[in-house]
Amino acid sequence: LRMQAQLLSCGLSTFQSPRCVGTAAMLKDIVVKISLLALLTCQNAGQTLVIKVAQAQGSHPDSVVVMLVAEIVKCVVSLMLFFAFEADKQWMQHFSPAAGRKSLKLVPIAAVFAMQNQLLFIGVHNLEPPAFQALNQLKIITAGIFSVILLRKPLSSLQWVALGMLASGAALVQMEGSMCGGQKTSGDASTVTGLQAVCASATLSGMAGCYTELMLKTEKIPVWLQSATVAAASSVILTVFVLQRVYSSPEPEAFFHGFVAMTWAVVFMLSLGGITVVAVLRYADNVLKGMSMVLALLLSGVMSMVLFGTQVGPVFCLAAITICGSVFVYQSAPASAMKMQVSGGLTPKNGSKEADDEGRGA
């Protein structure tokens, strides 16, 4: 009776509290997933569109400098998130010499990310946003192939069918580009160059994702600290390239030469984009990731037509449908994939642990 009176005094009932708690948890889960879906969609579509808008407004800075500033911002933000959510009483152990030796294993990932981000600028410059967004999904194919080669993880028959669908969709996108403008898009842009950049970027993305998964199996590094470490290593590598250009140029330009207001928006999207992906894939599932890619494709197409007058033909629409379907099919975790995760030492979390590991590398 005393417990009943205390619950009633707090406005609760013993018969209603479990239901209220369950309803509140369900509503909170829905709100979190909708928020994460919006964030990931805006990150996927917004990054390409913001770079295009900045270039249209006369933003032509050194891409290495842009990436250096973005990595410095990412490092600072990741450290803040580490101390806010992951640091405990023994947080100093993560900065010991032994932990430093572990962190050296992340340097190859940082070098790959530096090259991948440079290819991103080349691809965005030479392709229209919808085409780039569609072709960028080729990273799923390379991630699947490298998981078979490096991680010894056989894919299910359904996943191989999905990869074939994805390759067919990418071929349709290239066919649409050839039919609607030959090999040139606008100015000095080249569709072939853009396609080569996207393919190279997708290959590096798949390689980095598999290497990161190997790291997560062997080394226990907090997620945000790992993000900060990779960003710091990338900053060092990019600083070397910037200094090399300064000393090799007879008339070195100012550090922020070519920066306009929209350039800082590009820096913001690049620095916080990876952090958003890690957060989404950590607290969401594969279905949400697939939905965000579909919405990002649609948003890129609509906004590109509004901002740049891009023409989207029926072949591209067919390619977009094929790519979106293949993404859903590939990321629907089959039973065989779940067995492989358990046998490989990974504990599924909301059915998306493998995607979480790959997402941290992406």
JOUR-V717918 format. One record per pair of residues at least 6 apart in sequence whose ideal C-beta (glycine too) atoms are under 6 Angstrom apart, sorted by the first residue. I is the first residue (numbers start at 0). J is the second residue. Records with the same first field share a line. If there is no record, write none. Layout:
# JOUR-V717918
I=J, J
This chain:
# JOUR-V717918
6=13
32=287
35=279, 283
36=287, 291
38=275
39=279, 291
40=291, 294, 295
42=272, 275
43=295
44=295, 298, 299
45=268
46=268, 272
47=123, 128, 131
48=128, 302
49=264, 265, 268
50=123, 265
51=128
52=261
53=261, 262, 265
56=259, 261
58=259, 261, 262
59=257
60=257, 258, 262
62=117, 120
63=237, 240, 241
66=116, 237
67=237
68=266
69=266, 269, 270
70=230, 233, 234
71=234
72=270
73=230, 270
74=227, 230, 231
77=223, 226, 227
78=227
80=223
81=223, 224
85=221, 223
93=224
101=218
102=228
105=228, 229
106=232
108=207, 229
109=229, 232, 233
110=236
111=203, 207
112=233
113=233, 236, 237
115=200, 203
118=196, 199, 200
121=196
122=131, 193, 196, 197
123=131
125=188, 189, 192, 193
126=193
127=309
128=299, 303
129=299, 300, 303
130=172, 176
132=296, 299
133=172, 322
134=169, 172, 197
136=322
137=169, 201
138=201, 204, 205
139=329
140=162, 165
141=201, 202, 205
142=205, 208, 357
143=154, 162
145=205, 206, 209
146=152, 209
149=209
150=209
152=339
155=333, 335
157=333
158=329
161=325, 328, 329
164=321, 325
165=322, 325
167=321
168=318, 321, 322
171=314, 318
172=318
174=314
175=312, 314, 315
176=190
182=190, 191
184=190
204=361
207=360
208=357, 360, 361
211=359, 360
212=356
215=356
216=344
245=251
276=358, 361
277=359
280=354, 355, 358
281=355
284=349, 350, 351
285=330, 351, 354
289=326, 327, 330
292=326
293=323
296=319
300=311
303=309
332=350
340=347, 353
345=352
